[in-house]
Amino acid sequence: MRRTKTIVRSSLLVLILVGGFSLIGTAAGGGNRCKDRCNDRYRIRKDVCRAIPLKSERKACEHAAKRARDDCKHQCR
């Protein structure tokens, strides 16, 4: 009887601890959806810019992508 109580208590304690850690993990990884979307668009645009062979045009494209990302993030606030 005593052994059963100990096993039940320890298993409940483990379940509570695992549940607490899972809640902390989801809260920490939440992030901001709007800013995440802006960053995703920026990465896609920058990948397109990397295909441009001329360095000056490529840099201009990358700067335009960065400005668009900053404008997008400004709207998120």
SEZARO-611497 format. One record per atom (N, C-alpha, C): residue number from 0; residue in one letter; atom name; x, y, z. Coordinates in pm, whole numbers. Example, Ala and Ser with C-alpha at 12.3 -4.5 7.8 and 13.67 -1.06 7.14 Angstrom:
<sites>
(0 'A' 'N' (1319 -569 780))
(0 'A' 'CA' (1230 -450 780))
(0 'A' 'C' (1320 -330 780))
(1 'S' 'N' (1285 -225 708))
(1 'S' 'CA' (1367 -106 714))
(1 'S' 'C' (1290 3 787))
</sites>
This chain:
<sites>
(0 'M' 'N' (82 -119 0))
(0 'M' 'CA' (0 0 0))
(0 'M' 'C' (87 127 0))
(1 'R' 'N' (188 124 84))
(1 'R' 'CA' (276 238 95))
(1 'R' 'C' (356 259 -34))
(2 'R' 'N' (395 150 -92))
(2 'R' 'CA' (471 154 -218))
(2 'R' 'C' (383 212 -330))
(3 'T' 'N' (258 176 -335))
(3 'T' 'CA' (164 226 -437))
(3 'T' 'C' (146 377 -424))
(4 'K' 'N' (132 426 -301))
(4 'K' 'CA' (117 570 -280))
(4 'K' 'C' (241 646 -330))
(5 'T' 'N' (357 591 -303))
(5 'T' 'CA' (481 654 -346))
(5 'T' 'C' (491 658 -498))
(6 'I' 'N' (454 551 -562))
(6 'I' 'CA' (458 546 -709))
(6 'I' 'C' (358 644 -769))
(7 'V' 'N' (238 650 -713))
(7 'V' 'CA' (135 743 -765))
(7 'V' 'C' (180 887 -746))
(8 'R' 'N' (233 920 -630))
(8 'R' 'CA' (277 1056 -604))
(8 'R' 'C' (393 1096 -695))
(9 'S' 'N' (488 1007 -711))
(9 'S' 'CA' (602 1041 -797))
(9 'S' 'C' (561 1054 -943))
(10 'S' 'N' (467 972 -989))
(10 'S' 'CA' (421 983 -1128))
(10 'S' 'C' (343 1113 -1148))
(11 'L' 'N' (262 1154 -1050))
(11 'L' 'CA' (191 1282 -1060))
(11 'L' 'C' (289 1398 -1062))
(12 'L' 'N' (392 1390 -980))
(12 'L' 'CA' (493 1495 -977))
(12 'L' 'C' (564 1507 -1112))
(13 'V' 'N' (597 1394 -1172))
(13 'V' 'CA' (662 1395 -1303))
(13 'V' 'C' (569 1455 -1408))
(14 'L' 'N' (441 1419 -1406))
(14 'L' 'CA' (346 1474 -1503))
(14 'L' 'C' (331 1625 -1488))
(15 'I' 'N' (328 1672 -1365))
(15 'I' 'CA' (316 1816 -1341))
(15 'I' 'C' (440 1889 -1392))
(16 'L' 'N' (558 1834 -1364))
(16 'L' 'CA' (681 1897 -1410))
(16 'L' 'C' (692 1900 -1562))
(17 'V' 'N' (655 1791 -1626))
(17 'V' 'CA' (660 1786 -1774))
(17 'V' 'C' (561 1885 -1833))
(18 'G' 'N' (442 1896 -1776))
(18 'G' 'CA' (343 1991 -1823))
(18 'G' 'C' (390 2134 -1808))
(19 'G' 'N' (456 2164 -1697))
(19 'G' 'CA' (508 2299 -1674))
(19 'G' 'C' (617 2335 -1773))
(20 'F' 'N' (707 2243 -1800))
(20 'F' 'CA' (814 2270 -1897))
(20 'F' 'C' (758 2288 -2038))
(21 'S' 'N' (653 2215 -2072))
(21 'S' 'CA' (597 2229 -2207))
(21 'S' 'C' (530 2365 -2223))
(22 'L' 'N' (467 2417 -2118))
(22 'L' 'CA' (405 2549 -2125))
(22 'L' 'C' (511 2658 -2139))
(23 'I' 'N' (621 2643 -2068))
(23 'I' 'CA' (728 2742 -2078))
(23 'I' 'C' (789 2741 -2218))
(24 'G' 'N' (803 2623 -2277))
(24 'G' 'CA' (860 2612 -2411))
(24 'G' 'C' (773 2677 -2517))
(25 'T' 'N' (640 2663 -2507))
(25 'T' 'CA' (552 2723 -2606))
(25 'T' 'C' (547 2874 -2591))
(26 'A' 'N' (555 2925 -2469))
(26 'A' 'CA' (551 3069 -2448))
(26 'A' 'C' (679 3135 -2499))
(27 'A' 'N' (792 3070 -2483))
(27 'A' 'CA' (919 3128 -2525))
(27 'A' 'C' (931 3130 -2677))
(28 'G' 'N' (871 3036 -2746))
(28 'G' 'CA' (884 3028 -2891))
(28 'G' 'C' (772 3098 -2965))
(29 'G' 'N' (691 3174 -2897))
(29 'G' 'CA' (575 3238 -2958))
(29 'G' 'C' (612 3335 -3068))
(30 'G' 'N' (690 3437 -3035))
(30 'G' 'CA' (731 3535 -3133))
(30 'G' 'C' (618 3629 -3175))
(31 'N' 'N' (647 3713 -3271))
(31 'N' 'CA' (551 3809 -3322))
(31 'N' 'C' (521 3771 -3467))
(32 'R' 'N' (398 3735 -3493))
(32 'R' 'CA' (362 3685 -3627))
(32 'R' 'C' (385 3789 -3736))
(33 'C' 'N' (353 3913 -3705))
(33 'C' 'CA' (367 4018 -3806))
(33 'C' 'C' (514 4036 -3845))
(34 'K' 'N' (601 4043 -3744))
(34 'K' 'CA' (743 4061 -3773))
(34 'K' 'C' (802 3937 -3838))
(35 'D' 'N' (754 3820 -3798))
(35 'D' 'CA' (801 3697 -3862))
(35 'D' 'C' (764 3695 -4010))
(36 'R' 'N' (643 3741 -4041))
(36 'R' 'CA' (600 3747 -4181))
(36 'R' 'C' (686 3845 -4259))
(37 'C' 'N' (720 3959 -4197))
(37 'C' 'CA' (807 4057 -4264))
(37 'C' 'C' (944 3998 -4291))
(38 'N' 'N' (997 3926 -4194))
(38 'N' 'CA' (1129 3864 -4212))
(38 'N' 'C' (1126 3756 -4320))
(39 'D' 'N' (1017 3680 -4327))
(39 'D' 'CA' (1006 3577 -4430))
(39 'D' 'C' (1004 3640 -4570))
(40 'R' 'N' (927 3747 -4584))
(40 'R' 'CA' (923 3817 -4714))
(40 'R' 'C' (1061 3870 -4751))
(41 'Y' 'N' (1132 3923 -4650))
(41 'Y' 'CA' (1266 3977 -4675))
(41 'Y' 'C' (1360 3868 -4723))
(42 'R' 'N' (1356 3753 -4659))
(42 'R' 'CA' (1445 3643 -4699))
(42 'R' 'C' (1417 3598 -4841))
(43 'I' 'N' (1290 3591 -4877))
(43 'I' 'CA' (1253 3551 -5014))
(43 'I' 'C' (1303 3654 -5115))
(44 'R' 'N' (1281 3782 -5083))
(44 'R' 'CA' (1324 3887 -5174))
(44 'R' 'C' (1476 3892 -5187))
(45 'K' 'N' (1545 3868 -5075))
(45 'K' 'CA' (1691 3870 -5080))
(45 'K' 'C' (1744 3753 -5162))
(46 'D' 'N' (1679 3638 -5153))
(46 'D' 'CA' (1719 3524 -5236))
(46 'D' 'C' (1702 3556 -5384))
(47 'V' 'N' (1596 3627 -5418))
(47 'V' 'CA' (1574 3668 -5558))
(47 'V' 'C' (1685 3765 -5600))
(48 'C' 'N' (1723 3853 -5509))
(48 'C' 'CA' (1829 3950 -5540))
(48 'C' 'C' (1963 3882 -5565))
(49 'R' 'N' (1988 3773 -5496))
(49 'R' 'CA' (2116 3703 -5512))
(49 'R' 'C' (2134 3646 -5651))
(50 'A' 'N' (2027 3631 -5725))
(50 'A' 'CA' (2035 3577 -5861))
(50 'A' 'C' (2079 3683 -5961))
(51 'I' 'N' (2082 3809 -5921))
(51 'I' 'CA' (2122 3918 -6011))
(51 'I' 'C' (2275 3916 -6025))
(52 'P' 'N' (2326 3909 -6148))
(52 'P' 'CA' (2470 3894 -6168))
(52 'P' 'C' (2551 4022 -6141))
(53 'L' 'N' (2498 4138 -6169))
(53 'L' 'CA' (2573 4262 -6152))
(53 'L' 'C' (2567 4307 -6005))
(54 'K' 'N' (2685 4333 -5950))
(54 'K' 'CA' (2694 4362 -5807))
(54 'K' 'C' (2617 4489 -5769))
(55 'S' 'N' (2627 4593 -5847))
(55 'S' 'CA' (2561 4719 -5812))
(55 'S' 'C' (2409 4703 -5812))
(56 'E' 'N' (2358 4632 -5910))
(56 'E' 'CA' (2212 4608 -5915))
(56 'E' 'C' (2168 4515 -5803))
(57 'R' 'N' (2252 4416 -5772))
(57 'R' 'CA' (2221 4323 -5665))
(57 'R' 'C' (2213 4396 -5531))
(58 'K' 'N' (2311 4484 -5506))
(58 'K' 'CA' (2312 4560 -5380))
(58 'K' 'C' (2192 4654 -5371))
(59 'A' 'N' (2156 4717 -5482))
(59 'A' 'CA' (2040 4804 -5483))
(59 'A' 'C' (1913 4725 -5452))
(60 'C' 'N' (1904 4606 -5507))
(60 'C' 'CA' (1789 4519 -5481))
(60 'C' 'C' (1784 4478 -5334))
(61 'E' 'N' (1900 4443 -5276))
(61 'E' 'CA' (1905 4403 -5136))
(61 'E' 'C' (1869 4519 -5044))
(62 'H' 'N' (1914 4639 -5078))
(62 'H' 'CA' (1880 4757 -4997))
(62 'H' 'C' (1730 4786 -5005))
(63 'A' 'N' (1672 4769 -5124))
(63 'A' 'CA' (1528 4790 -5139))
(63 'A' 'C' (1450 4686 -5058))
(64 'A' 'N' (1499 4564 -5056))
(64 'A' 'CA' (1433 4459 -4977))
(64 'A' 'C' (1440 4492 -4829))
(65 'K' 'N' (1555 4545 -4786))
(65 'K' 'CA' (1570 4581 -4645))
(65 'K' 'C' (1479 4697 -4607))
(66 'R' 'N' (1468 4795 -4696))
(66 'R' 'CA' (1377 4908 -4669))
(66 'R' 'C' (1232 4860 -4661))
(67 'A' 'N' (1195 4768 -4749))
(67 'A' 'CA' (1059 4714 -4747))
(67 'A' 'C' (1033 4638 -4617))
(68 'R' 'N' (1134 4565 -4570))
(68 'R' 'CA' (1119 4492 -4443))
(68 'R' 'C' (1102 4590 -4327))
(69 'D' 'N' (1182 4697 -4327))
(69 'D' 'CA' (1172 4795 -4219))
(69 'D' 'C' (1036 4865 -4220))
(70 'D' 'N' (986 4897 -4339))
(70 'D' 'CA' (852 4956 -4349))
(70 'D' 'C' (744 4859 -4299))
(71 'C' 'N' (759 4734 -4333))
(71 'C' 'CA' (663 4633 -4290))
(71 'C' 'C' (665 4620 -4137))
(72 'K' 'N' (786 4617 -4079))
(72 'K' 'CA' (797 4606 -3934))
(72 'K' 'C' (743 4730 -3865))
(73 'H' 'N' (759 4845 -3928))
(73 'H' 'CA' (707 4969 -3869))
(73 'H' 'C' (555 4964 -3861))
(74 'Q' 'N' (491 4900 -3957))
(74 'Q' 'CA' (345 4888 -3956))
(74 'Q' 'C' (298 4789 -3850))
(75 'C' 'N' (386 4700 -3806))
(75 'C' 'CA' (348 4601 -3704))
(75 'C' 'C' (332 4665 -3566))
(76 'R' 'N' (396 4774 -3543))
(76 'R' 'CA' (393 4835 -3409))
(76 'R' 'C' (263 4895 -3374))
</sites>
